[in-house]
Amino acid sequence: MRRLPWLFALALALIVAGVAALALKRGSEPRAPASPPQPQVQLKLEDVRYSSTRQDRKEWELAARQVQYFQDVGAARLDEVRLTFYGQNGQQYRVTGGYAWLDPDSSDVEVAGGVVARSSDGYVFRTEMLTYLAAARQLVADDHVELEGPRLSVRGEGFVVDLGAEHLEVQGRVETVLKDFGDLARR
């Protein structure tokens, strides 16, 4: 009978040691980092049209297949977006892209995903990302850009379109090809 309590104590000690070893092993294994909380959609709208005016002048208007507003990040995501920006003298720039982010406080818009912009005087701009800076009334691209017009083709890195002055500047690594100047050669 004396053996039974001693065996029981030995079995209990082995079980406790096994549990402790298992707990130590699990504590030393690297854990996957907790993923940051994902922003939550507070508002979702379909087929949206919106415009922005300043001093009774329409500055821009947008259309999007879908808009999702994220209050915790203070921004709205627009899918399949079309924007029209208006210059001082009636010039228009129609911009399309796969998606965009709108900051409702500043009215800045960042368009991405195969961005194509068409000016009302026949120029077509292509880039991967384009930002509208509302306070400066500028369209800005930092990536590779291509511009095609009736008489020229321009490639470069980045551009700025000043909507107030209706002026475009390609920022760097500019390559320009002039075309269709047959009428000038005949003079």
Backbone bond lengths (Angstrom), bond angles and torsions (degrees), N, CA, C in turn:
res aa  C-N    CA-C-N  psi(-1)  N-CA   C-N-CA  omega(-1)  CA-C   N-CA-C  phi
1 M - - - 1.443 - - 1.527 111.85 -
2 R 1.312 115.23 -28.07 1.452 118.23 179.45 1.522 111.33 -68.59
3 R 1.306 118.22 -28.13 1.447 122.69 -179.06 1.526 112.27 -66.51
4 L 1.287 117.44 -37.18 1.452 122.39 -175.78 1.530 112.45 -60.37
5 P 1.316 122.08 -48.43 1.462 120.22 178.50 1.532 111.87 -63.58
6 W 1.346 116.40 -34.70 1.451 119.55 -179.12 1.532 110.51 -69.14
7 L 1.338 118.85 -41.26 1.459 122.83 175.94 1.526 110.97 -65.23
8 F 1.308 115.30 -39.30 1.464 120.12 178.49 1.534 110.36 -62.33
9 A 1.332 116.87 -42.58 1.467 121.70 179.28 1.526 110.59 -66.07
10 L 1.340 117.37 -39.26 1.456 121.32 178.66 1.534 111.15 -65.81
11 A 1.329 117.02 -44.06 1.463 121.22 178.70 1.528 110.53 -62.94
12 L 1.321 117.17 -42.33 1.459 121.84 178.77 1.529 110.78 -62.80
13 A 1.350 117.08 -41.51 1.467 121.15 179.23 1.525 110.51 -65.00
14 L 1.337 118.04 -39.99 1.459 121.40 178.10 1.537 111.99 -65.31
15 I 1.313 116.23 -39.66 1.468 120.19 178.22 1.521 110.19 -64.89
16 V 1.327 117.61 -45.45 1.466 121.18 179.59 1.528 110.19 -62.74
17 A 1.335 118.08 -42.05 1.461 121.42 179.21 1.531 110.69 -64.33
18 G 1.325 117.25 -40.19 1.470 120.91 178.29 1.518 111.84 -64.18
19 V 1.322 116.66 -44.20 1.464 120.66 178.54 1.523 110.28 -63.72
20 A 1.322 117.34 -41.26 1.465 120.65 179.75 1.527 110.59 -65.52
21 A 1.325 117.85 -41.56 1.463 120.82 178.72 1.517 110.93 -64.25
22 L 1.316 116.98 -41.27 1.463 121.22 178.44 1.531 111.12 -63.34
23 A 1.330 116.69 -41.98 1.467 120.86 179.62 1.525 110.73 -65.27
24 L 1.334 117.87 -40.33 1.458 120.54 177.97 1.513 111.69 -65.88
25 K 1.321 116.87 -39.85 1.463 120.68 179.43 1.520 110.52 -63.82
26 R 1.316 117.79 -45.55 1.474 120.64 179.43 1.518 111.67 -64.75
27 G 1.307 118.03 -34.96 1.461 121.42 179.84 1.515 112.47 -69.11
28 S 1.345 117.88 -26.07 1.458 120.17 -177.68 1.523 112.65 -89.27
29 E 1.336 118.23 -12.71 1.464 120.90 178.63 1.522 109.82 -71.41
30 P 1.340 116.90 136.92 1.472 117.84 178.18 1.527 110.60 -67.23
31 R 1.285 114.58 137.89 1.460 120.27 178.80 1.517 109.55 -102.02
32 A 1.309 115.62 148.28 1.459 119.93 174.91 1.521 108.09 -66.76
33 P 1.338 117.38 135.60 1.463 118.60 179.40 1.529 110.71 -62.97
34 A 1.296 114.25 145.59 1.464 118.88 177.40 1.515 108.46 -66.39
35 S 1.308 117.15 131.74 1.461 119.83 -179.82 1.522 108.76 -73.89
36 P 1.332 116.08 143.87 1.464 118.37 179.59 1.522 109.79 -64.15
37 P 1.297 116.38 151.57 1.465 118.05 179.75 1.526 110.85 -63.17
38 Q 1.298 116.41 136.76 1.458 121.99 179.60 1.523 109.16 -80.96
39 P 1.342 116.47 140.91 1.458 118.84 178.12 1.535 110.35 -59.82
40 Q 1.285 115.43 144.50 1.455 121.20 -178.67 1.528 110.21 -101.84
41 V 1.327 115.75 135.16 1.456 121.39 177.81 1.522 108.78 -73.45
42 Q 1.338 117.08 122.56 1.460 121.25 177.22 1.525 111.58 -93.86
43 L 1.332 116.85 -26.19 1.456 120.36 -176.68 1.522 108.40 -149.44
44 K 1.322 116.59 136.56 1.465 121.32 178.72 1.519 107.82 -134.29
45 L 1.350 115.85 127.03 1.458 121.72 -178.77 1.524 109.74 -128.32
46 E 1.312 116.67 150.85 1.465 122.89 178.27 1.530 109.09 -112.93
47 D 1.343 116.62 148.88 1.467 124.07 175.89 1.533 111.72 46.80
48 V 1.312 115.36 69.02 1.464 122.69 -174.13 1.525 110.57 -99.96
49 R 1.327 115.84 142.11 1.468 123.74 171.32 1.525 106.57 -129.88
50 Y 1.341 115.27 136.55 1.458 120.87 -175.79 1.517 108.59 -150.91
51 S 1.327 117.74 147.10 1.467 120.12 175.96 1.522 109.55 -136.25
52 S 1.327 114.39 157.64 1.458 121.45 179.74 1.529 108.21 -124.93
53 T 1.314 115.99 132.60 1.468 120.84 179.07 1.522 109.33 -123.48
54 R 1.338 114.52 155.24 1.464 121.53 174.96 1.515 106.67 -142.17
55 Q 1.313 117.42 126.00 1.458 123.69 -178.86 1.528 110.64 51.40
56 D 1.309 116.62 49.78 1.463 125.11 177.49 1.527 114.24 62.47
57 R 1.336 118.14 17.18 1.470 122.60 175.56 1.517 108.61 -115.40
58 K 1.324 115.49 132.61 1.453 119.50 176.28 1.525 108.21 -72.44
59 E 1.344 116.20 122.87 1.463 120.69 179.63 1.519 111.60 -92.52
60 W 1.338 115.22 -41.63 1.456 118.98 178.67 1.517 109.52 -160.81
61 E 1.325 113.90 161.15 1.454 120.14 173.59 1.518 108.06 -141.03
62 L 1.312 115.24 152.72 1.454 118.76 -178.92 1.515 110.47 -134.88
63 A 1.323 113.92 156.34 1.460 122.67 172.07 1.518 105.60 -136.62
64 A 1.324 116.80 139.23 1.461 121.10 179.24 1.521 109.22 -144.79
65 R 1.324 114.54 146.14 1.463 119.42 177.22 1.520 110.07 -65.94
66 Q 1.328 116.55 -37.91 1.461 120.33 -178.83 1.521 109.58 -148.80
67 V 1.331 116.12 143.88 1.462 122.38 174.60 1.519 107.72 -127.97
68 Q 1.337 115.11 133.47 1.458 121.35 174.34 1.520 107.01 -122.29
69 Y 1.340 116.92 126.51 1.458 120.63 179.38 1.523 109.24 -103.44
70 F 1.342 115.69 128.48 1.453 123.06 179.56 1.527 107.76 -111.17
71 Q 1.318 117.21 101.19 1.462 121.40 -176.08 1.526 111.25 -65.35
72 D 1.351 117.83 -37.00 1.457 119.65 -176.63 1.532 113.25 -68.02
73 V 1.335 119.35 -22.12 1.465 121.51 174.27 1.527 111.60 -108.25
74 G 1.308 117.32 -4.64 1.459 121.71 175.98 1.514 114.00 65.05
75 A 1.332 117.32 39.89 1.456 120.74 -178.52 1.523 110.22 -147.94
76 A 1.328 115.04 160.32 1.460 121.18 177.53 1.516 108.50 -120.44
77 R 1.322 116.21 136.10 1.464 121.63 174.84 1.518 108.11 -99.01
78 L 1.334 115.41 130.71 1.462 122.62 -179.67 1.523 107.60 -113.77
79 D 1.321 117.52 130.56 1.460 121.49 177.90 1.516 110.25 -107.23
80 E 1.346 115.24 142.99 1.465 122.58 -177.52 1.531 109.59 49.43
81 V 1.304 114.37 66.86 1.461 122.26 -170.31 1.525 111.83 -95.65
82 R 1.340 114.76 144.27 1.463 123.83 173.28 1.526 106.74 -132.13
83 L 1.324 115.83 124.79 1.461 120.84 -179.90 1.521 108.97 -124.82
84 T 1.320 115.82 146.82 1.463 121.66 172.70 1.523 107.07 -125.19
85 F 1.334 115.64 123.65 1.461 122.04 177.72 1.521 108.07 -107.51
86 Y 1.322 116.46 141.14 1.464 121.71 -175.77 1.522 110.51 -112.56
87 G 1.345 116.11 127.50 1.456 122.18 175.84 1.516 110.68 -82.00
88 Q 1.324 115.98 172.87 1.461 121.90 -178.54 1.521 113.02 -62.58
89 N 1.327 117.29 -39.04 1.463 120.97 -174.10 1.528 112.75 -103.91
90 G 1.305 115.93 28.30 1.452 119.50 175.85 1.514 115.91 92.13
91 Q 1.320 118.06 -5.16 1.465 120.73 177.13 1.530 109.26 -63.16
92 Q 1.334 116.65 140.16 1.462 121.26 178.81 1.517 109.64 -122.93
93 Y 1.331 115.44 144.46 1.460 122.95 175.26 1.523 107.11 -126.16
94 R 1.325 116.09 114.71 1.465 121.55 179.02 1.524 108.11 -99.24
95 V 1.328 115.87 121.01 1.455 122.56 -174.48 1.522 109.11 -116.62
96 T 1.342 116.26 132.96 1.460 120.86 174.03 1.520 108.45 -125.50
97 G 1.333 115.20 151.05 1.454 120.59 178.01 1.520 110.29 -162.87
98 G 1.311 115.51 167.21 1.458 120.74 -179.56 1.516 112.33 -66.07
99 Y 1.341 116.20 -40.38 1.466 120.33 178.90 1.519 109.24 -157.20
100 A 1.313 115.47 168.74 1.465 120.84 178.87 1.523 108.96 -150.86
101 W 1.325 115.02 159.91 1.467 122.24 171.86 1.519 107.45 -118.82
102 L 1.312 116.22 130.85 1.462 123.04 179.67 1.517 108.81 -114.52
103 D 1.327 116.15 128.30 1.462 121.60 172.52 1.521 106.65 -93.40
104 P 1.335 118.49 107.28 1.466 119.95 -175.43 1.526 114.07 -64.33
105 D 1.337 117.87 -24.72 1.461 120.31 -179.53 1.530 112.11 -74.58
106 S 1.343 117.22 -43.60 1.463 120.72 -176.92 1.523 112.97 -97.76
107 S 1.332 117.44 -16.27 1.473 124.52 -172.88 1.524 112.69 67.78
108 D 1.338 117.88 14.09 1.457 120.90 173.45 1.524 108.33 -71.21
109 V 1.331 115.98 144.37 1.466 121.97 -179.17 1.522 108.26 -132.10
110 E 1.327 116.43 132.00 1.464 121.88 175.38 1.520 107.67 -114.57
111 V 1.339 116.85 115.90 1.471 122.96 -177.31 1.524 107.88 -105.14
112 A 1.329 116.86 137.35 1.468 121.18 -178.64 1.520 110.32 -143.27
113 G 1.319 113.84 167.23 1.457 119.41 175.41 1.515 112.84 89.06
114 G 1.341 117.08 74.19 1.461 120.16 178.55 1.504 112.98 63.83
115 V 1.318 116.80 55.41 1.460 122.04 -175.38 1.531 110.39 -72.74
116 V 1.332 115.57 130.39 1.469 122.46 174.39 1.524 107.21 -127.81
117 A 1.332 115.92 128.26 1.469 121.37 176.91 1.523 108.23 -120.92
118 R 1.323 116.47 135.39 1.467 122.17 179.18 1.520 108.42 -121.88
119 S 1.323 115.26 128.30 1.465 118.72 177.65 1.526 108.81 -91.54
120 S 1.317 115.38 157.07 1.466 119.69 -178.55 1.529 112.33 -69.64
121 D 1.342 118.62 -12.06 1.462 119.81 176.94 1.527 112.72 -101.01
122 G 1.338 117.32 19.55 1.458 120.81 169.27 1.511 117.88 95.85
123 Y 1.312 119.86 10.64 1.459 121.75 178.24 1.525 110.20 -96.40
124 V 1.335 116.03 145.60 1.460 122.02 178.57 1.530 107.29 -123.65
125 F 1.333 116.26 128.30 1.461 123.13 179.16 1.526 107.86 -112.66
126 R 1.335 116.36 140.87 1.466 120.75 176.91 1.528 108.69 -132.06
127 T 1.335 115.75 135.75 1.465 122.33 176.42 1.526 107.77 -161.84
128 E 1.309 116.74 174.22 1.466 119.76 179.86 1.524 112.71 -90.56
129 M 1.334 117.40 -29.07 1.463 120.11 -179.33 1.522 109.56 -145.59
130 L 1.317 115.85 137.82 1.461 122.64 -178.80 1.515 107.75 -136.79
131 T 1.326 116.67 134.70 1.457 121.53 -180.00 1.517 109.70 -117.60
132 Y 1.335 116.31 133.17 1.460 121.91 172.33 1.518 106.82 -99.32
133 L 1.336 117.25 119.12 1.459 123.29 176.76 1.527 107.26 -99.08
134 A 1.314 115.86 103.21 1.464 121.49 -171.09 1.527 112.64 -62.74
135 A 1.325 118.53 -43.22 1.468 120.55 -177.02 1.528 111.37 -62.48
136 A 1.334 117.38 -37.38 1.461 121.51 -179.57 1.523 112.23 -91.45
137 R 1.342 117.55 -9.77 1.467 123.81 -174.51 1.520 110.42 52.69
138 Q 1.347 115.33 53.82 1.452 121.62 -179.06 1.524 111.10 -128.58
139 L 1.342 115.20 145.44 1.450 123.02 168.03 1.523 106.00 -101.34
140 V 1.336 117.56 126.94 1.455 121.70 -174.05 1.523 109.57 -129.53
141 A 1.340 116.49 134.11 1.463 122.35 173.37 1.521 107.66 -129.68
142 D 1.322 117.06 134.65 1.462 121.05 178.59 1.522 112.11 -102.46
143 D 1.335 117.73 -18.14 1.463 122.61 -176.91 1.526 110.97 -82.71
144 H 1.333 114.67 -175.67 1.466 121.61 174.26 1.527 108.93 -59.35
145 V 1.318 116.65 135.50 1.466 121.51 179.91 1.518 110.17 -128.77
146 E 1.312 115.04 149.00 1.462 122.24 174.64 1.516 107.42 -129.45
147 L 1.313 115.46 135.78 1.457 122.13 179.42 1.517 107.32 -127.97
148 E 1.320 116.15 126.80 1.468 121.72 176.93 1.516 107.82 -120.28
149 G 1.316 116.05 131.17 1.450 120.81 177.74 1.509 110.64 -134.33
150 P 1.317 115.99 178.21 1.462 119.65 -178.39 1.530 113.53 -58.76
151 R 1.333 118.04 -32.68 1.468 119.71 -175.41 1.525 113.92 -127.15
152 L 1.330 117.60 7.44 1.455 118.06 179.54 1.522 111.27 -155.94
153 S 1.320 114.03 160.88 1.457 123.17 176.19 1.523 106.14 -133.41
154 V 1.325 117.03 129.55 1.466 121.21 -177.25 1.522 108.69 -129.95
155 R 1.331 115.44 137.24 1.460 121.91 173.37 1.516 107.48 -128.28
156 G 1.316 116.28 147.16 1.458 119.31 179.61 1.502 111.50 -175.59
157 E 1.325 114.21 -170.83 1.462 121.49 179.41 1.521 108.38 -113.24
158 G 1.314 115.93 106.70 1.449 121.94 176.45 1.510 113.85 79.55
159 F 1.326 115.92 150.29 1.459 120.82 172.38 1.511 109.94 -153.42
160 V 1.324 114.71 162.28 1.462 122.83 176.09 1.521 106.96 -131.38
161 V 1.316 116.10 127.56 1.463 121.67 172.31 1.519 106.44 -111.27
162 D 1.314 116.54 117.18 1.460 121.97 176.35 1.523 106.87 -90.53
163 L 1.323 116.93 109.14 1.463 120.94 -175.84 1.524 112.28 -70.73
164 G 1.321 117.42 -28.21 1.460 120.16 177.92 1.519 111.72 -69.24
165 A 1.313 116.47 -46.84 1.471 121.22 -179.30 1.524 111.84 -88.70
166 E 1.329 117.17 -8.54 1.466 123.20 -175.54 1.528 109.64 51.10
167 H 1.335 113.66 56.10 1.457 122.17 -176.47 1.525 108.71 -129.41
168 L 1.347 117.22 136.96 1.459 123.02 178.03 1.515 109.74 -117.20
169 E 1.335 116.50 137.96 1.463 121.24 176.46 1.522 108.76 -135.40
170 V 1.343 116.90 122.13 1.464 121.77 172.84 1.525 105.96 -82.92
171 Q 1.339 116.81 131.52 1.460 121.77 -167.86 1.532 115.73 -78.66
172 G 1.317 119.00 -39.92 1.461 117.93 -175.11 1.521 112.98 -162.52
173 R 1.345 114.76 165.55 1.466 122.79 -179.92 1.524 111.20 48.02
174 V 1.302 115.27 51.21 1.465 122.42 -173.36 1.523 110.85 -82.24
175 E 1.319 115.50 130.96 1.463 123.12 172.23 1.519 106.76 -124.87
176 T 1.321 116.72 124.77 1.457 121.33 -177.63 1.524 109.96 -122.90
177 V 1.316 116.01 135.67 1.464 121.85 175.36 1.522 106.67 -123.07
178 L 1.324 116.21 121.08 1.456 121.25 175.84 1.517 107.54 -89.08
179 K 1.319 117.18 142.30 1.467 120.06 -177.25 1.520 110.82 -140.44
180 D 1.308 114.51 160.27 1.460 122.31 174.20 1.527 112.81 56.46
181 F 1.335 115.77 52.32 1.454 120.05 176.26 1.518 111.64 -108.35
182 G 1.338 116.72 28.34 1.458 122.13 178.52 1.509 112.45 -58.16
183 D 1.335 116.93 -36.76 1.468 119.98 -178.52 1.531 111.42 -67.41
184 L 1.329 119.19 -30.20 1.462 121.65 177.80 1.531 110.51 -74.96
185 A 1.333 117.56 -34.67 1.464 121.18 -178.50 1.534 111.42 -67.58
186 R 1.324 116.63 -27.56 1.461 120.05 -179.18 1.513 112.94 -76.86
187 R 1.281 118.54 -14.14 1.470 121.06 -176.56 1.472 113.67 -78.89
